[in-house]
Amino acid sequence: MNERNESGGDMAEKNDWPRMKVYFVGAGPGDPELITLKGYRLLKEADLVIYTGSLINRDLLRGLRSELVDSSNLSLEEITERILSSVRDGKKVVRLHSGDPSLYGAILEQMRPLEENGVEVEVVPGVSSLFAAAAALKTQLTLKGVSESLIITRPSGATLERDEIRELSQHGSTMAVFLGVERIREIVSSVKLPADTPVAVVYHASWPDQQVLTGTLEDIAEKVEEAGINKSALILIGGVVRRAGFRRSHLYRSR
């Protein structure tokens, strides 16, 4: 006879359950070769991959043996139930996010109900579109003599009542603005820096249709509007865009 626990459950049966675990994996910025080795291994091993719609390059999903689910039309509750059902059946589940899950990935609200249901969560970092944008510009986000700090932010909108772009810009650090290219005019007008401050807008960083626009606070909005870019682009503001005026680092100082 099976031993029973205090709550009346079958202890032997419970001990035979597979360990419930889900992996939140950063897919990288778009280029399928920019996912980590660990992230790609998990994709190949997965029974179920729930991915973030058009933000993921479908080339990354080709040839996988897993069931593929596009989460773009699913509610949080539907995603949670799909994951819970699968891990309870002993399946290996990957929740695939674009870029790195820690930047505007809304992962904690997904993780919390899973953890409350006894599911172990592991987060696998990915290459952010921020770093792919810097690579496209062939620059550094921190550059000696130009900017030693990086500010990551986003503009206000449907899900953010008030932003701090005006205040943050007064630090004079490199600024990376996510989720706001459709409001480029409002953003540049909020920035309290000289009109000739360099700005870059990188659309679909590392994707085959990547576009890079450079200009200044004075003219970048017009260039973006002429190019028809209104989504999936990162805005970089600061002297690092120009790739000039920097000093040699201590590491490579003259000896």
C-alpha positions, 0 to 999 in steps of 0.5 A: 500500500502506498504511503499517504501524506498529511494532506491525503495525497499519494506520497509515492505517486508524488515522488514519481512526478518528473521535476517540473521546470521551464526555461526562459531563453533569450533568442538574441536580437534576430540573427539566428547565430547570435543565440547562446550555445546553451539556448540553442541546445535547449531549443533542440531538446525542447518538447514545447517552445512558446515564442514571442511572435514576429520578434523571433526570427523564424529561421531559428525555429526551423528543424526543431522537433518541438511543438511551436506556439506563437504567444502573440495572441495568447493571454498571460493566463493562457501561456501559464496554463499551457506551460503548466500542463506541459511540465506536469506531463513531464515535457521540456518547455522553453519560453523563448524571448527576443533579445535578452529576457531581462530587458523589457521582457515582462518575465517576472509576471510570467514566472511568478504563477509558475513558481507558485505552482511548484515549477522551477524556473531557469533564465538563460541570458541572450544578446540584447538588440542594444548590443547588436545595434552597437555592433552595427554602428561599430562603436562602444556604448561606453567610450573613454573621454566621451561617455563612461555610463549607459542609460537604458530607458523607454518613453511613456505610452500606453503602458507607461504613464510618465517617462524620465527622458528629459531628466535622464538626458541631463546626465550627458551619458549614452542613452539607449531608448527602447520601444519608442521609435514611433514617437521619435519627435517627442523623444528628441524634443524631450532630450536636454542636450545640444541640437547637434548631439549625435543620434542613431536609429537601428531598425531590426539590428542583426536581421537581414533587413537591418537599417541604420540611420544616423543624424543629430537631435535636430534632423533624426526624426525627419530621417526616420519618418522618411524611411518609414520606420515606426517599430522594431528600432532602437534609438541611441543618443550621445557622442559614442554614435560619432566614434570620435573624440575619445581617448586611448584607454589605460589598457592600451596607453603608451608604455 
